[in-house]
Structures are given as structure tokens and as C-alpha cells.
Amino acid sequence: MSENEVCMKENKKRSSAREKSIVCELCEKRFSTEEKFQEHYLIHSGVKPYVCEVCLRGFANKSNLQRHRLIHSTEKPYNCEICQKGFADKYTFQVHQLIHTGQKHVCDICYREFTQKSNLKRHYTNHSEFRPHGCGLCGKRFTDKYTLETHLAIHTGEKYICDICFQGFTQKSNLKRHYILHSAEKPFACDICGKSYADNYTFQVHRLIHTGEKHVCEICSRGFTQKSNLKRHYTTHLKEKTKYFYCLHCPKKFVREE
């Protein structure tokens, strides 16, 4: 391949990447036009304007309806070599083959694949019309709290979310330490007050209460003797344009009013 051909190939790749500049936050798929993105987003909204005239099943986009119509056809030219099952179209046939390759959990609405059944169940909520969890920063709504907390990482930088209590963390190590709090074992006991803790780090933070540093940062566990110093310290955790403030008495965070 000549140098000119290599350059043309690279330019084509970059052009293709620029074309697909619209990203769906819910499933991270990319689209080249707003029209294609809006059609795709119907999958997550629960709106199904395209209805099969044979069985009255609804679909979010026209292509899925056209694919579905093949089910009512008697012709099934695509046959699975493993189980001999026949399919009317190539796409459904390829989705079926995932059963034999290990990716057994497939959404029958948008055909997204999952290796774990629990992830598929959580994904199904994206197709629900009921979205009670709203983002206080951008107004977007979500079907479950976990997806909302994951979305909030866009605004706060907290990329690591606990799937038990949904608390967010900026570092993976802090999430790992946090998971210990959900453990029943608490081997670290305070010799002053007798209170027990699951990990040594939290135990050391607790001891600050007895050393005079009563005001402790719930984010990095640094201790302060004066409340005003703690308040000033909290601002170091707020990234530019972040609209949250943190409660001094618990790890909860709240949207700051303009």
C-alpha cells in the first residue's frame, strides 16, 4: 500500500469518526445525524409509533418493524448449524447465535447483548416510560437510581459507583474501601469508646474524634480542629463548574442553588 493510500485510509477513518459525533448517554451508541439519534432514542423512551398490522406489536423504529414482519413469513433461509433452528432474517439469526457463544442474555427489544442476567434486567428499565429519577443539573430523567448516579458522574467526576447504596467516588481505591462498609465483619475496635469498624482506614478516621480533630472531611477523611477550616477544605473537592455542596454531617451531596 502506497503512502498516499495510507493517508487516504486514515483520513477516511477520521472523517467517519467525525460523522458519528452524537453519542447516546444511555447505551453509548454513536450516530452521524440528529435524525438517526432521535429515532434510536425512542428505544429508551418507551414510545413505539410503528405497529405491526398482523399482531399489533409496537416498535420504536421502522427498521425493527420491518425485521419483525419477517417473523410472519413462512420463509426462513437462515439456519443455525448448531441447533438447526431457522430464522427469517440474518440479524435475528446472528442474535440467536450469541446463545451458543456465551453471551446468552440478549435484549429482545434493541438486541443489545449482556453476559450477566442482572445487567440485562437493569437494561430493560431503559425501555420503560416511567422515569422517576431526575438529574438536578441537566433535567434528564432515568428509570432507576443506579443509572442516575452513573449519569451524575458526567457532572461530578465520580466515575465509580457503589451498586449497593449508589454512593459515588472519584477513585477506584475509595470505592473498594467503601465496599468493606457493607461487610458484616468489623475487626478494628476503638479502645476508647469500643466502636468497631470494617477497615483500618475508617477506624483511623474515627480516632480523630478523640484527638481533638472533630471536624472530618467525609470525602478524604482529613481532620480539622475548626469547622471553618473544614468548610474551606471542602472547596478543594469541588471541580470547576460543579454545582454540588457536601453535608458536614453525612456523605450526602446536594445541588447548589443559583
Secondary structure as UniProt FT lines:
FT   HELIX           3..19
FT   STRAND          22..23
FT   TURN            25..27
FT   STRAND          30..31
FT   HELIX           34..45
FT   STRAND          50..51
FT   TURN            53..55
FT   STRAND          58..59
FT   HELIX           62..69
FT   HELIX           70..72
FT   STRAND          78..79
FT   TURN            81..83
FT   STRAND          86..87
FT   HELIX           90..101
FT   STRAND          105..106
FT   TURN            108..110
FT   STRAND          113..114
FT   HELIX           117..124
FT   HELIX           125..127
FT   STRAND          133..134
FT   TURN            136..138
FT   STRAND          141..142
FT   HELIX           145..156
FT   STRAND          160..161
FT   TURN            163..165
FT   STRAND          168..169
FT   HELIX           172..179
FT   HELIX           180..182
FT   STRAND          188..189
FT   TURN            191..193
FT   STRAND          196..197
FT   HELIX           200..211
FT   STRAND          215..216
FT   TURN            218..220
FT   STRAND          223..224
FT   HELIX           227..234
FT   HELIX           235..237
FT   TURN            240..241
FT   STRAND          244..246
FT   STRAND          253..255
//
